[in-house]
Amino acid sequence: MVREARGDDPPSVAPRWLCRSDDDTVFAYARGHDFIRRSDDTLWAHLSEGSLISARSGNCLAYQVGSVFHDAVTHVPVYYKPSERLHCE
């Protein structure tokens, strides 16, 4: 299916994705240091010094170790950056 690109579409050149650790689905995509939730294209979090900071509350959601983000409270892996480029519609 071919569709026109809109200004609010995820970037098409080397996008950075964030996947859920529990089911490997794409959860968010990055624009600069901001992560946009894929399900509704809303600003979800900001990456600052290796931490994902909630756009709503300003609280730390997760911290980064390598390509994996761990929950700030439980320290369980919750998101990861995939090592290969994903092709999502």
C-alpha positions in Angstrom: 0.0 0.0 0.0 1.4 3.4 -1.0 0.4 6.5 0.8 1.6 10.1 0.8 4.0 11.1 3.5 2.6 13.7 5.9 4.6 16.1 8.0 3.7 14.1 11.1 4.8 10.7 9.7 7.7 8.9 11.3 11.0 9.8 9.7 11.7 7.6 6.6 15.5 8.0 6.7 17.2 5.7 9.2 14.4 6.0 11.9 15.2 5.2 15.4 12.7 2.9 17.0 12.0 1.8 20.5 10.6 -1.7 20.9 8.9 -3.3 23.9 11.0 -6.0 25.6 8.1 -8.2 26.5 6.6 -8.7 23.0 9.1 -7.1 20.6 6.6 -4.7 19.1 7.5 -1.2 18.0 6.3 1.2 20.7 7.8 4.6 19.7 10.0 6.4 17.2 12.5 9.2 17.8 12.6 12.7 16.5 15.8 14.2 17.8 15.7 13.5 21.5 11.9 13.1 21.7 10.1 9.7 21.5 6.7 9.7 19.8 4.3 7.0 20.8 3.6 5.0 17.6 0.0 4.1 18.4 -1.3 7.7 18.5 1.7 9.9 17.3 1.8 11.8 20.6 4.9 13.0 22.4 5.6 10.3 25.0 9.1 10.9 26.4 12.4 12.8 26.0 15.8 11.2 26.1 18.1 13.1 28.5 21.5 11.8 29.6 20.5 8.2 29.1 17.1 8.5 30.8 13.6 8.5 29.3 11.7 11.3 30.9 7.9 11.3 30.7 6.5 14.2 28.6 3.5 14.3 30.9 4.9 14.1 34.4 8.6 14.8 34.0 9.4 11.7 35.9 12.1 9.2 34.9 10.5 6.3 33.1 13.5 4.2 32.3 17.3 4.4 32.1 19.5 3.2 29.3 22.2 0.6 29.4 23.6 0.0 26.0 20.6 -0.4 23.7 18.2 -1.5 26.5 16.1 0.7 28.7 15.3 -0.5 32.2 12.4 0.5 34.3 13.5 3.3 36.7 11.8 1.6 39.7 11.9 -2.2 39.1 15.1 -2.2 36.9 13.5 -4.7 34.6 14.3 -4.3 30.9 11.2 -2.7 29.3 12.3 -1.2 25.9 15.2 -1.7 23.5 16.6 -0.1 20.4 16.6 -2.7 17.6 20.0 -3.3 16.0 18.6 -3.5 12.5 16.4 -1.1 10.5 12.7 -1.9 10.8 10.3 -1.5 8.0 7.0 -0.5 9.6 3.8 0.6 8.0 
